[in-house]
Amino acid sequence: MDLAISNKILSKMLSIIFIGLLLMLGTVEAATSDLPQQIKVKENQNPGTLVATVEVTGSNFPKLTLVGDILNYLKVVDNLSCTNTASCNKFDLVTIKEIDREKVPISYITFIPKFTDGSEGNICNFIIIDENDNHPVFGSQRYKATIPEDFPVNNTIPNLQITATDADEFPTLKYSLIPADQNSKGIEHYMKIVDKLKGVITVVKELDYETRNFFEYIVQVFDGKFTSNASVWIQVEDVQDKPPAFIHSCSVEKIKENSNKGTLITKVTAESRDRGIPNDIGYEIINDSCSAFSISNNSGEIRIESDNLDREDPVIDKLNGVCTVEIKAYEIKNNQKGDSVTKNITIFVEDVNDNDPLFNKKSFTAKVNENTTKDNPVTINEIITVKDEDTVEYSKFSLSLKTLDGKPFTALKVIPVESVIETTIALSVNNPDELDYEKEKQMTFKIVAEDKASSKASEANVTLEILPVDEFLPQFSQQKYQVNVSEDKTVGNLITITATDDDSGKDGEVTYAIFGDNSFTIDSKSGTISVSKKLDYEKVTFYSLLVEATDGGNRKATVDLDVFVKGINDNAPIFRPKFYTGLLKEGKTSFEYEITVQATDADKENSGNSQVKYSIVNASQSLSNSFSINAQNGIITPSNIDYESLTDNVIQLVVKAEDNGKPVKEDTAIVNITVLDVNDNGPQFQESFYNISIKEDLTEDSWLLNITAKDNDKTSPFNRVNFRLKTQTSVFRINSEDGSIFLSSKLNHEDKSFYNLTVLATDGGTPSKTATTEVNVIVEDVNDETPELILGKTNIELYENITVNSYITSIKATDKDLNSKLIFNISQETIEINGKGREVNKNTIVPYFEIDHNTGNITLKEKLDRETFERIILKVEVSDQNTVVGVGTATGFLTITIKDINDCYPVFRENFTLLNLVENYPVGSIIATLTATDDDKNDFVTYKILDSSNKFGINDKTGEISLKTELDREENPNITFNVVASDSLLPTLSSTATVFVVVEDFNDNAPEFQNLVSILPVPEDTSVNTTITTITTTDKDIGIHANVSYTLTVSGGNSPFKIDKITGEIVVISELDREAVDKYTVIITAQDNYDYKNNFQKPGWKENTTTILINVTDVNDNPPVFKSDKYSENVQESISTGIILTVATTDEDIGENGKVQYSLQGKESVLFKMDPGTGVLSIASDLTNKIGVKCFNVTAKDQGNPPLSSTTSICINITDINNNNPKFEKPNDTITIPEAVISTEPIMDHSSHIVMPSFVFTLCQF
């Protein structure tokens, strides 16, 4: 065949075959499935968990397959419900393993299933749902912070951000703060986590370093299921916030008045109450009531300052010898006085016997008649007094009379013979025989006053004149004379009294004299007595006068004359004094001291004429209404007075006093009241703010402006205004008196171009009142030879313990400018180099040196520390302050090398160490190593432990800490002890680190049952699934070791109870019947170490058992049951008493539920009665003629709640007895009988119509 033809035939055949294949393939159905777009599964599901069943459709029975990452989690298995696996089109997707979402890279996996026919299914997302199966994790197990004790309340602690993470999805973490030591009472009140969603700690209570300087908390984070803990240590730094306090000093001291100047009286001591950084204390006296003492400002010793301490000094004597010294103790900060405290010391100046008793004069005269009698007084021409200036204890003295040669003088006696402090002396006759004019006309003796304590004495001479007496005395005609006289009697004769004398001649001539009062005179020859001056009844109502008659021999006789004055109403009230003064503070309603005006009326007391009442008749400045007066007692009372409204600070009141006489008599007095200004007005600025512009080159001390303020108070110091700058600044100052503001330091516009000053105006009141105003200062900008710096020694060596403020070196400079003003400075670009030759971080250093800007003297400002740096390179500069153009500054360098001393304390790597130890940790094991370093050269460290629990030891060379005795978490879950590191140089320095041991639990305690009842009553009708009690236990262990599970068994039989393994709830699982079983002995077993999550008992558990007796209590579930279904009995109608029958029942219940009460029902029951308790039936009423069967019901009811009952019937047959006579129905009847009636025919039949008993009738004839 031709080749071309063959190719054509082949091509057609292939086309036909291809078309056939296409047709055939067009009939094949591609596989599909009902695989959902999402398949969700919770993590932690067990392997083999069914997650989806997929049905696949399509020809050729394709099967489902998985490819890709999904195969790590799911697999396809045949659906178990298919019977024909060859043609089954359902497939199960099950998990291969337990899935942990946190280990899956992403939370969902996208996959496309494959089918065995080569086709693909729809996209499906396999989503793993997160479960809360991870504990929160803190970023650190221990957080530390340091804050000052004055840290503001309600502020969060900076740089203390406590954070925790949780591997679960979208965790909600809540933070809380609890004390690490539950025995630290009150610590929970200082700090809290306010926002539970943030681990930020807020201080909520004021801190006090002296009370508590360290806080330890446990911060807990809770994710809704799991809780994690971390420790927080917060150290409180001391701040100078407390004034000093006096200690160990007596408040009362005594000193003798003759003590020498400089004598130590006492010593007061005060100390700083800031324990962290205590200051030195200085002392001063701020008030000394006696101005006699001094105090050392360093030691607090109080000494006598006065050259002559005298108890009798007027100032001290006025205070009764009690001196009050007010001491101030103050803290010294930077050579300035700081916080202070005051204390009063009472010093008693004790008297010594340094004064003699002294007479008021050295000599006196006296006279006495020679014929006087014993004890008669001696006339002394002047008053004699004796006084001892000492106090009572040393001012007792005795008095005696002595001759001039020191012998006792016995003619007279002295009164008194003893006294204290001061007395007036009288003399009386002791031995009248010694007084004889003819023997001795004059005697001289002395009075001796002798100090009883010291025997010191003083003397006064007395010259005694003895008066002669005649032989015959003049004789008066009466023993006594009396006369009445009106007080208004004019001067003139009153009475004449005469005496006779038997002496003759001149001795018989009598002359008269009168004694007693100079209101009366007597004619010496006639004896006529006259009124010599106006009498006043109100002053004297009675005069006792002595009329003396003297003869020519000078013998005398006397007689009493009583003059009675009669009064009239002749006196007006009189103010004494006429002028009064008072002090009144403005705004007060009472005087500084009470003002009481007083007028007296010389008329007779308690009469109407002498009764006085008071009133205010006038007041200056129209202020009558501002005062009132008590009409009876004259007390004046003010009302509120405003000092500033007065034209004069003295208010004059005219006060009137009038009596009740007729006519009324009156007097007036003036009361001048000085009103004292008080500080009731504050300063007021004329402007609320001031604006000023100044040039920056303005020289120091330049005047800038005046601030003025006024105080409306009228008097000083209340209206005296002082000014000061409230704004803390060294640039400006203000004149405190006139408000002038001056420039204090150089300005620099480039440093600061604007100042806002607050000016405080203060008046002179106590307390003062203040006002403020603002001053805005704008510094305006201003702008050849550069100064030359002359350095002396540029390399300087210093020991690191050099004292602060020591002089180091000095730099000098010159400037060719005539008006140059050179200022020296130490540049801030100071370089510090440590012992390794490296520069020190600028943030860790402070400026240690300062330079006197004017002299160039460099002094040490801060304490040096070689361990911080070994070399300091100071850049010093000098500047011309008047430079307008140019640099104006020159610089140089000083190198300062610091030499070492032993001043470094060993430093622990960590001041606080937290250790977690299981309580069964082996004794002798090393639990930690604490090391400390010392920056001093050639120093090594040794260690010792301070452990009050005595459970730990330490290697003194290596710092290894080991366990000495067993731990018991239940006894002490937390143990804190200190490790002391000491260096080897002298003086030895040491540091302390704190170790906090958290003892972790080991299961060494069995559960203990709590609140158990040994007998548990359960009602028999308790429903199935009812909880009848809950078993609770405690376990001294914690965590899983304290997780308890429970089991229950019943002794000797099946149990109608079960117990929840976790909660301990005991539940009824089958019906109870007391009548079948009335008690169960239940044994409860509690085992700890139970894994709640995985539901199994972990090895190492401990258990405890207990037994409970469950008593099934009765309920009323059985009615009473009669022993007979029916009761019957016969009784004759004649029976009236007795028991007919007794009904009986049984009730399986007990107690009240089984106690039966009987009752009758039915109308026939009224004939009977039944005892409700015994069931005894007896007759209740007469049965006569009640013939027949009487049926009724009896009910038995128990006493349960609710009660149950049963009923049965009782039939009683009442039988007849013959106890009635026959009785005609018609006792009288007439009948008619026909005559032809046969005799056997009944004439009448009474029983023919009723059933009657058998009667026998008899016919009787009447």
Protein Blocks (a to p, Z undefined) as FASTA:
>chain_A
ZZklmmmmmmmmmmmmmmmmmmmmmmpccdddfbdfbdcddehiaehiafbdcddedehi
iadddedjklmmbccdddfkbmblmlpcbdcdddfbdcdfklpmbfbdcdddddfkopac
dddddddddddfbccddfbfbdcddddfklcehiacehiacddddfbghiacddddddfb
lklghklmmpccfblmbccdcdfbdcdfklogcdcddddddehjaccddddddddddddf
bdcddehiafbdcddfkbcehiafbdcddddfblklccddddddfbdfkopaccdfklop
acdfbfbdcfklmklmmnnopacddddddddeehiacdddddddddddddddfbccddfb
fbdcddddfkbcehiacddfbdcddddfbdfklmcccdddddfkopacfkbccddfbdeh
iacdddddfblmlpcfklombdcdddddddfklopacddddddddddddfbdcddfbfbd
cddddfkbccddfbdcddddfbghjllpccdddehiakbccdfklopacdfbdcdfklpm
cdcdddddddfkopacddddddddddddfbdcddddfbdcddddehiabdfbdcdddddd
fbdehiaklpccdddfbdehhimmmpccdfklopacdddddfklpcbfbdcdddddddfb
dcddddddddddddddddfbccddfbfbdcddddfklcehiafbdcddddfbfbdfklpc
cdddfbgcfkbccdfknopacdfbdcdfklomcdcdddddddfbdcdddddddddddddd
ddfbacddddfbfbdcddfkbcehiafbdcddddfbfkbccdddddfkbccddfkopacd
fklpccfbdcdfknopacdfbdcdfklpmbdcdddddddfkbfgdjkpacdddddddddd
dfbccddfblbdcddddfkbcehiafbdcddddfbghiacddddddfklpaccdfknopa
cdfbdcdfklombdcdddddddfbdcddddddddddddddddfbdcddehiafbdcddfk
lcehiafbdcddddfbgcjllpccdddddehiacfbdcdfklopacdfbdcdfklpgcdc
ddddddehiafknopacehiacdddddddddddddfbccddfbfbdcddddfkbcgdcfb
dcddddfbgcjllpccdddedjklmmpccdfklopacdfbdfehpacjdddddddddfbd
cddddddddddddddddfbdcddfblbacddddfkbcfklcfbdfklmbccddddddddd
ZZ
